[in-house]
Amino acid sequence: PVLKLFDTAIFSCELGAIKPEPAIYQALIAAVGCDPAEIVFFDDVQANVDGALALGINAYRWKNAETARSELRDLGVSVQRRQ
């Protein structure tokens, strides 16, 4: 059910590439059809963050929800806490 919340999903098992291989980020960029600078990526593994950054994606190491909200706000993304 959670996948219904997203417009696009990339599965490494279907693609045959895993993070931090460039092919997985390139597939994401192609699938969403926008400039990499318009994508925001969070991961708890720094190598995966670095892989996304190398392709121009806004990428952040996941720390916690509050930090992620702050990083999104810094990018100009409107975020609201769920009640």
PyMOL commands that set and color helices and strands:
alter all, ss='L'
color gray80, all
select helices_A, chain A and resi 2-5+12-15+22-32+36-38+46-54+65-74
alter helices_A, ss='H'
color red, helices_A
select strands_A, chain A and resi 40-43+58-61
alter strands_A, ss='S'
color yellow, strands_A
deselect
rebuild
show_as cartoon
